[in-house]
Amino acid sequence: MSEQVSRRTALKAVGMGVAALAVGAGPGAGVATAARGRLTADDLRTALGGKVLFPGDPDYDAERAGFNTLFQQSPNAIVLAQTPQDVATAVRIGGGTGWPIAVQATGHGICVPADGALLINMREMNGVAVDTAARTARISGGARWSDVLAVAAPAGLLPPVGSTSDVGATGYATGGGVPVLGRTYGFASDRVRSIELVTPDGRLRCLTPQRESDLFWAVRGGGSNFGAVTSFEIDLLPAATVYGGGLVFPAAASAQAYRGYVEWTKTASDRITSVASFIRTPTSQVLRIEVVYVGSATDGAAEIAPLRALNPVSDSVTDVPIAQLDTIFNVPTKPTANLVESGLIGTLDAAGVEVVLNAVGFGAALPSGVAEIRHMGGAFSRPPAAPSAIGNRDAQYLVFLSNTVPQPDAAGSIEQAQQTILTNLAPVLTGRTVPTFLGTVDTSVAAVRSAYTDSDWNRLLSLKHAYDPANRFRINHNIR
Ligand SMILES: Cc1cc2nc3c(=O)[nH]c(=O)nc-3n(C[C@H](O)[C@H](O)[C@H](O)COP(=O)(O)OP(=O)(O)OC[C@H]3O[C@@H](n4cnc5c(N)ncnc54)[C@H](O)[C@@H]3O)c2cc1C
């Protein structure tokens, strides 16, 4: 509450109103400054019913900063949305400014800085309502998976969360979302039942398989290209615990362990999802095979017996209460500058395994970071009950490269190293990826398009033209 009071007090000093925002000129930080004299804070508050920050306001710097500190963004204005109506009003007013509109929840997936934009910061819209009988959750557009877990886990219900619950639920689920239980339950977007979306015309719409079915199809994969999601409803999975953890192999044993692991994936059941992570720090190099099994510890232990026979030097696989799911992958939650890249692998024969080892194994001199190779297939490959823009489902593995950028001048060489890895992996890559793992730097049409099938891309393009002809929602992996 005191934080709210301080923001509202700060707004009084801003001296802006709605009128000039609605008729403002094109993008650029200068526009906000030029508009300030013509607007009043009271008008803004009346129109948006929430909080608006401009460059120079006390909370502006904190609210424009996202998880990925590689991006220092300079939006013209930030709306701290609290209700769906705030979002609708922001989109309508933003529509009159000519500024692009950016939507962010946590900044884990920033790929284009919101410079000169109206940034709708969804962070405060983090409410979650769980229906234990129906096994569903209604999740507000700015909630993290940790917000969902906090309500669902005590009821023995698990959301389709990824390697860290620190990530925003909406950005993840509307980008497909690759859960740690994905081989059992599929992509997170497969489990979405309905979506409330503010489209670029400022209308709040309810999307279901029957209602606005085109948009319901497009948003599950096309994300913020079609507007701002104010909430969505998703299935929860019955599981109080999972059997999961990591098996660690030193660099010297990693190639042999990886060969054995890939062989094991070929007969692994759909109840187990796993990731082989080649992890480099300045002081260590290890292969960590992370597993998550849906079922009893006895059955899970039987399932992973062939992996244990590979002689890991440490083994943390055990019963994990779902509230502690993050302990399996231990992904850091401190904001950092990160570069990511990805690609799908169709299948891996013996020669393909050697291609992977040459590209990301410890024989190669690579920067600190992780090269994950996730096991796909299983329920990932099955079409969802309601079709979505998530295609490319036949791949058996997904490569995800994530490297921390220790200082800005290292970004170029790290990006180059990631491109070299992808080039070396080319013989096994399908040339496609999934939307949540699209790269940080390359937002070209060719790159974005690689997250979709050709026919889905064409359908997305025509829907984008229909719903966002001016491409206002372009601060993202843009469909254009
Ligand atoms: C450490 C780490 C671990 C990850 N692990 C996984 C994983 O296991 N599986 C997986 O699939 N992905 C994973 N990701 C990728 C992650 O799912 C995407 O980056 C996702 O888009 C992040 O969403 P966000 O809201 O947290 O981030 P933001 O940067 O705030 O948003 C990312 C995108 O989502 C859009 N968006 C956010 N909120 C809304 C909204 N309310 N309405 C419309 N659009 C919205 C934004 O416009 C933007 O395009 C991981 C990322 C990181 C950094």
The ligand as an SDF file (V2000), in Angstrom:
LIG
                    3D

 53 58  0  0  0  0  0  0  0  0999 V2000
   15.6990  -18.6760  -16.9080 C   0  0  0  0  0  0  0  0  0  0  0  0
   14.6550  -19.0050  -17.9280 C   0  0  0  0  0  0  0  0  0  0  0  0
   14.0760  -20.2740  -17.9350 C   0  0  0  0  0  0  0  0  0  0  0  0
   13.0890  -20.5960  -18.8800 C   0  0  0  0  0  0  0  0  0  0  0  0
   12.5360  -21.8520  -18.8890 N   0  0  0  0  0  0  0  0  0  0  0  0
   11.5900  -22.1530  -19.8190 C   0  0  0  0  0  0  0  0  0  0  0  0
   10.9990  -23.4570  -19.8810 C   0  0  0  0  0  0  0  0  0  0  0  0
   11.3300  -24.3490  -19.1100 O   0  0  0  0  0  0  0  0  0  0  0  0
   10.0600  -23.6830  -20.8440 N   0  0  0  0  0  0  0  0  0  0  0  0
    9.6760  -22.7120  -21.7300 C   0  0  0  0  0  0  0  0  0  0  0  0
    8.8210  -22.9550  -22.5870 O   0  0  0  0  0  0  0  0  0  0  0  0
   10.2060  -21.4760  -21.6750 N   0  0  0  0  0  0  0  0  0  0  0  0
   11.1560  -21.1890  -20.7690 C   0  0  0  0  0  0  0  0  0  0  0  0
   11.7180  -19.9410  -20.7560 N   0  0  0  0  0  0  0  0  0  0  0  0
   11.2860  -18.9550  -21.7580 C   0  0  0  0  0  0  0  0  0  0  0  0
   10.0710  -18.1740  -21.2580 C   0  0  0  0  0  0  0  0  0  0  0  0
    8.9480  -19.0230  -21.2130 O   0  0  0  0  0  0  0  0  0  0  0  0
    9.7760  -17.0250  -22.2360 C   0  0  0  0  0  0  0  0  0  0  0  0
   10.8720  -16.1490  -22.2540 O   0  0  0  0  0  0  0  0  0  0  0  0
    8.4990  -16.2960  -21.8550 C   0  0  0  0  0  0  0  0  0  0  0  0
    8.0760  -15.5380  -22.9650 O   0  0  0  0  0  0  0  0  0  0  0  0
    8.6990  -15.3960  -20.6770 C   0  0  0  0  0  0  0  0  0  0  0  0
    7.5080  -14.7200  -20.3770 O   0  0  0  0  0  0  0  0  0  0  0  0
    7.5460  -13.5470  -19.2860 P   0  0  0  0  0  0  0  0  0  0  0  0
    6.2020  -12.9800  -19.1910 O   0  0  0  0  0  0  0  0  0  0  0  0
    8.2100  -14.0670  -18.0670 O   0  0  0  0  0  0  0  0  0  0  0  0
    8.5640  -12.4960  -19.9370 O   0  0  0  0  0  0  0  0  0  0  0  0
    8.3030  -11.0690  -20.6150 P   0  0  0  0  0  0  0  0  0  0  0  0
    9.6460  -10.6640  -21.1450 O   0  0  0  0  0  0  0  0  0  0  0  0
    7.6400  -10.1390  -19.6870 O   0  0  0  0  0  0  0  0  0  0  0  0
    7.3550  -11.3960  -21.8330 O   0  0  0  0  0  0  0  0  0  0  0  0
    7.8080  -12.2770  -22.8480 C   0  0  0  0  0  0  0  0  0  0  0  0
    6.8410  -12.2620  -24.0060 C   0  0  0  0  0  0  0  0  0  0  0  0
    5.5540  -12.5910  -23.5300 O   0  0  0  0  0  0  0  0  0  0  0  0
    4.6510  -11.5400  -23.8230 C   0  0  0  0  0  0  0  0  0  0  0  0
    3.7230  -11.3470  -22.7060 N   0  0  0  0  0  0  0  0  0  0  0  0
    3.9920  -11.3290  -21.3820 C   0  0  0  0  0  0  0  0  0  0  0  0
    2.8600  -11.0930  -20.6920 N   0  0  0  0  0  0  0  0  0  0  0  0
    1.8710  -10.9490  -21.5940 C   0  0  0  0  0  0  0  0  0  0  0  0
    0.4850  -10.6690  -21.5190 C   0  0  0  0  0  0  0  0  0  0  0  0
   -0.1380  -10.5190  -20.3560 N   0  0  0  0  0  0  0  0  0  0  0  0
   -0.2250  -10.5750  -22.6710 N   0  0  0  0  0  0  0  0  0  0  0  0
    0.3630  -10.7520  -23.8770 C   0  0  0  0  0  0  0  0  0  0  0  0
    1.6760  -11.0300  -24.0050 N   0  0  0  0  0  0  0  0  0  0  0  0
    2.4190  -11.1220  -22.8780 C   0  0  0  0  0  0  0  0  0  0  0  0
    5.5110  -10.3160  -24.0370 C   0  0  0  0  0  0  0  0  0  0  0  0
    4.8830   -9.3410  -24.8570 O   0  0  0  0  0  0  0  0  0  0  0  0
    6.7330  -10.8990  -24.6720 C   0  0  0  0  0  0  0  0  0  0  0  0
    6.5440  -11.0450  -26.0550 O   0  0  0  0  0  0  0  0  0  0  0  0
   12.6930  -19.6150  -19.8300 C   0  0  0  0  0  0  0  0  0  0  0  0
   13.2880  -18.3440  -19.8210 C   0  0  0  0  0  0  0  0  0  0  0  0
   14.2540  -18.0360  -18.8890 C   0  0  0  0  0  0  0  0  0  0  0  0
   14.8780  -16.6700  -18.9120 C   0  0  0  0  0  0  0  0  0  0  0  0
  1  2  1  0
  2  3  1  0
  2 52  2  0
  3  4  2  0
  4  5  1  0
  4 50  1  0
  5  6  2  0
  6  7  1  0
  6 13  1  0
  7  8  2  0
  7  9  1  0
  9 10  1  0
 10 11  2  0
 10 12  1  0
 12 13  2  0
 13 14  1  0
 14 15  1  0
 14 50  1  0
 15 16  1  0
 16 17  1  0
 16 18  1  0
 18 19  1  0
 18 20  1  0
 20 21  1  0
 20 22  1  0
 22 23  1  0
 23 24  1  0
 24 25  2  0
 24 26  1  0
 24 27  1  0
 27 28  1  0
 28 29  2  0
 28 30  1  0
 28 31  1  0
 31 32  1  0
 32 33  1  0
 33 34  1  0
 33 48  1  0
 34 35  1  0
 35 36  1  0
 35 46  1  0
 36 37  1  0
 36 45  1  0
 37 38  2  0
 38 39  1  0
 39 40  1  0
 39 45  2  0
 40 41  1  0
 40 42  2  0
 42 43  1  0
 43 44  2  0
 44 45  1  0
 46 47  1  0
 46 48  1  0
 48 49  1  0
 50 51  2  0
 51 52  1  0
 52 53  1  0
M  END
$$$$
